[in-house]
Amino acid sequence: MRYERASRFDCSAEELAAWHFRPGAIHRLIPPWESIEVVREAAPLVEGAIAEIRIRKGPLRTTLLARHECVEPPHRFVDVQQSGPFRSWRHEHRFSNDAGRGTLRDSIEFELPLGAIGRALLGPRMLAEIDRQFRFRHARTRADLARHAELSARFGAARLRIGVTGASGLVGRQLCAMLSTGGHEVVRFVRGKASGPSQISWNPRDAEGGIDPQALEGLDAVVHLAGAGIADARWTPDRKREILESRTLGTQAVARAIARCARPPKVLVSASAVGFYGNRPDGVMDESAERGAGFLADVTAAWERATEAAESAGTRVVQARVGVVLTASGGALRKMLTPFLLGAGGPIGNGRQGLSWISLDDAVGALLFTLRDGSLRGPVNLVAPMALPQRGFASVLGRVLHRPNFAPLPTPVVRAMFGELGERLLLEGALVRPAALESHGFRFEHGSLEQALRFELGRMPEEEVGS
């Protein structure tokens, strides 16, 4: 069987190929709705390099080993299945210039198990799913290349060396991939011993000596994303202490190490959250709004204060107040999908609580923007321009999934099931506006909720994919 998709991009074939040949490209190309884990990336992408990928489809688990052949930068490379779910699989990526624009042509030849029976039973569905995946791949590639071109045109084409904590997290993994495919060098903070110049050893529980300041010499910037998951476990007193300390101690370790550097990084972008604003049922909050009340507001305020050492030492500091990051690969949206697909989605509590969201790609793009824009400092809201009540969010998600969205989750049930965690995360919220990003000219890739959900769930109309 054969599948082919070709798209033209607003860049040269050489730039298009370079993006694919750099580390991290495979992470950017995996559709978020698929349960796929990259065990081993083929980096550098050279003749004979092997990529190892774990795939889960419902109850089925399998591992794909793909060997790279015919590696001819900047013209083409081929992935050939060595072992995996197909009888055979050969995927050629070819790059060429067409009327001054780079063209990517993906050509796949594959055979399904069970021969003629497999082709008859599974072939049409497999071709449709491959097309869905490659529509996404080409759309994200186009968006990433456009984002890098915009930033280079505005802030210069300098290649930065950037340290990242929380690099294996939901946002961190995609940020690192976005940075490296854009030509930047990523240095990951790791617990335990660092292995080579691409890692820095740190202890996020040691606010005073958790990082050797010399390890930060030569970094242009640090993005600090590490912290215990807010919604990973029920909020007991011990869990609440872990949530607070994982943010404050780790941030202090980074900030104080920067302050002790002889040549410190020029900028620290430290994660924070829109929980700073507390429960605000009325009005729209921007960065000038006062701190709210409650546990989440207390945590985020302490989290932001923990950056003071770096700021006092002269490093530009940005506190990125992140909203609900939407991606089908994890987080809140992943948890919502099952009940909505079963027809059990709908308003939580009274449904009037504010839900301030941002697509994963815009969150990553905004982090990169704050790194590059030297005039941004202090709190910056990382949310889309169109926050809305939870009831409205449920309505849009139901429409995108073609499912009903009126099954309520009453307040007493939320409190009984989740305790204080449910009270604060599900029944409270605020409508938050990205005033700083807007005033500095940041362009949102996904300005509307429906657009963001269609992209993350692979339900884009053809005109959004481009050609």
Residue, then its C-alpha position, 0 to 999 in steps of 0.5 A: m500500500r502507498y501514501e503520499r503527501a506533499s506541501r510547500f513551505d515559506c522557506s528554502a528546501e535547505e531550511l526545511a531539511a535542516w529542521h528535520f535533521r536536527p535533534g528533537a524533530i521526532h518529538r515535534l512530529i508525533p501526533p499528540w493524540e497518539s500514545i507514542e513514546v520515543v525511547r531512543e531518538a536517531a540523533p544525529l540523523v546519519e546513515g544506519a542510525i536507529a530510532e526506537i519507538r513504543i506504540r500503544k493502541g488500546p490494549l495492544r503494545t508494540t515497539l517499532l525499530a526504524r533504521h535510517e537509510c539513504v541519508e543525503p542532507p539536504h535532499r532526503f532520508v528514509d526510515v525503514q522498519q527493522s521490527g514493528p507492527f507492519r509486515s514492512w514499512r518504508h518512509e521517504h522524506r524528500f526536500s526540494n525547491d519549487a518556485g522559490r519555496g521549499t517542498l516536503r514530500d512524504s512517501i510511504e510504502f507499507e504492508l499490513p499483517l495478514g496479507a490480502i485480508g489485512r489490506a481489505l480489513l485494515g487498509p482503508r482505515m490505516l490510510a485515513e489514520i496516516d493521512r490524519q497524522f501527516r496533516f498534523r505533521h505538516a501543519r506543525t512543521r509549517a508553524d514551527l518554521a514560521r515562528h522561528a523565522e518571525l523571532s529571527a527577523r525581530f530579535g536576530a538569528a543568534r543561536l542560544r545555549i539554554g538550560v531547561t529544568g523540567a525538560s521531561g515534563l509535558v511542556g519541557r519536552q516540547l520546548c526542548a524539541m522546539l529549541s533544538t529544531g530551531g538550531h539552539e543548544v539545549v542543556r537539560f538539568v538532571r538529578g544525579k550525575a550529569s553525563g556530558p556537556s548537554q546536562i547539568s546536575w542539580n538537587p532541586r531540594d537544596a536551595e543553597g547548594g543544589i547547583d554548582p554555579q560554574a555549571l551555568e557559565g556559558l548559558d545564555a538563558v535558563v527556563h525553569l519549569a520543574g515542580a510537582g504536579i498540582a493535580d497528580a494526587r489528592w491534596t493531603p497536608d504532606r502533598k500540599r507541602e510537596i507542591l509548595e517546596s518543589r517550587t520554592l526550593g527548586t526556584q531558589a536553587v536556580a536563582r541563587a546559583i545564577a546570582r553566584c555566577a561570574r558570567p550569569p545567564k542573561v535571562l531566567v524564565s521561571a514558571s508560575a501559574v494563573g493560580f496567582y489570581g485566585n478565584r475571581p468570578d467577576g472581571v478579567m485579570d491581567e498582570s496588573a491585578e492583585r494577588g488572590a486568596g487561597f492555597l494556589a495564590d499563596v504557592t504562586a506568590a512564594w514561587e515568584r518571590a523565589t527568583e529574587a536572588a537572580e533579579s537582584a544580581g542583574t539577570r532579567v527575570v520573567q515569571a511565566r504565569v501559565g494557564v491550563v495547557l491544552t494538549a491531547s498528550g497529557g494534562a487536563l485535556r487528556k483527562m477530559l477526553t474519556p468522559f466526553l467521548l463517552g457522552a458524559g462531558g459537561p459543566i462542572g459545578n455551576g460552569r461559570q468559573g473562569l478557564s484560562w487556557i493556552s495551546l501547548d504550541d503557543a505555550v512553547g512559542a511564548l516561552l521562546f518569545t520571552l527568552r528573546d524579547g529583552s524588554l519583557r520582565g516580571p509577570v507575563n500571563l501565558v494564556a490565550p486571548m479568549a478565556l471563557p467559563q468552564r461551561g463554554f469550554a465544555s460546549v466547544l469540546g463537545r462540538v469538536l468531538h461531536r458528543p453531547n456536553f450537558a452531563p453535569l458534574p455537581t459540586p457535591v460530587v466534585r468535593a466528595m471525589f477530589g476534596e480540596l484539589g477539586e474545589r480549587l482546580l475544578l470549581e474555581g478559576a479566573l478569566v485571565r488576559p495575556a496583556a503583556l504578550e499582546s502589548h509586545g506583539f506576540r502572535f498566537e498560533h491558536g487564538s480560538l479554543e476550537q482551533a486549538l482543540r482541532f489541532e491537538l485532536g487531529r480534526m483540522p480542516e484541510e485549509e488549516v494544514g496549508s499546501 
